[in-house]
Amino acid sequence: MTEQVTRATFDDVMVPNYTPSAIIPVRGEGSRIWDTNDNEYIDFAGGIAVTSVGHSHPKLVEVMREQAGKFWHVANVMTNEPALRLAKKLTEKTFADKVFFCNSGGEANEAAFKLVRRHSYLNFGPEKHEIIAFTKSFHGRTLFTVSVGGQSKYKEGFEPTPQGISHCDYNDIEQLKALISDRTCAVVMEPIQGEGGIIPADVEFAKQVRELCDQYNALLVYDEVQSGVGRTGTLYAYEQLGVTPDVLTTAKGFGNGFPVAAMLATDATAKSLGFGTHGSTYGGNPMACVIAEAVIDIVDTPEVLTGVKAKHELFVNGLKAINEKYSVFKDIRGMGLLIGAEVVDAYKDNAKAFLAAAVEEGLLVLVAGPDVVRLAPSLLIPDADIAEGLARFERAIAKVVANA
Ligand SMILES: *Cc1c(COP(=O)(O)O)cnc(C)c1O
């Protein structure tokens, strides 16, 4: 028997680490979602840059059903064909030679940070263990990943945290020069900061980070959990920076909502995670891998990737046109379909007012920090849904401005 549940049930039975919105979605199709009251929403949020090919994509439903009728899990005492096919595909399409599968972005980063530590330990000794990351960066919620992440609020009350980590301002090469040393084992960066407010790396900065890493025998880790899988208009964002990392993590859009993630690495670094050094019970299970393989097949085509760039223009031009009327944004930026609109000072710390108003107009958007409205829709969002969503957003903005 199914029990009656409502939003109020959340407060009764869930750990209060989230405060979900009042609406409870029950089905989705492409870039539209319907809730328990059959209200319809246009989805510019993509489940926080996750539903890269939209809701209920028929190909994903098909491969998932097919695999569900075969087998779900054997653990890593055996390998499986979907995992092997997916790993092969990733190595063919990226810089990487080797792949480690896990279930979330935080886990992929945890694997990456353990790998760089161990690589330095084996090759240079225990002194070379320092990790440099960037302020405002976000790398996940495990103890190691909140420590490498550049937002101290996520560490508060969880100390003592892992040590040997320092933070540098993003896009500030002089600061990095001052911090990096022979004790540095790795530099960790997002090619475009997501949670930190949709801040792209300067190409010149990214290149100099790579050079500094080479100079100090430090590994370069790219956290592409949010920017990967076509989100920025190339399969991975590093391709556009002209910089090749040693290690890269991918999750979010990789599984379109099914929990699957991967750490990609070069041969030279991957060999430092030898037999028994790391693992994951679910990592690389066949269900996850057939889905991720289908996602990659759908996304990594010239049509979809060029489409991402074209849709970027539709969004940015639409937002600019709205802003000409209402002057609520001081900057509209981003790459591909990861777009940020920073609110003017009158709405400082209150980007979420636009999110709340949008929901009332039947539109889902996100924030990235207190001052930035973030859009991260499906890479396949139809142009008509972009137009209709922007019209709804304009009505939402008009209301926020009228009530200010
Ligand atoms: C979301 C995110 C993570 C964490 O991923 P989870 O799947 O929530 O563990 C890590 N890094 C970046 C850049 C992210 O955007």
The ligand as an ORCA input file, in Angstrom:
! r2SCAN-3c Opt
* xyz 0 1
  C      28.211     19.261     -7.837
  C      29.678     19.343     -7.833
  C      30.462     18.431     -7.094
  C      29.857     17.415     -6.162
  O      29.151     16.421     -6.834
  P      28.188     15.430     -6.019
  O      27.682     14.496     -7.066
  O      27.131     16.265     -5.381
  O      29.015     14.746     -4.991
  C      31.833     18.529     -7.210
  N      32.416     19.437     -7.995
  C      31.696     20.319     -8.724
  C      32.407     21.303     -9.601
  C      30.308     20.311     -8.660
  O      29.609     21.215     -9.353
*
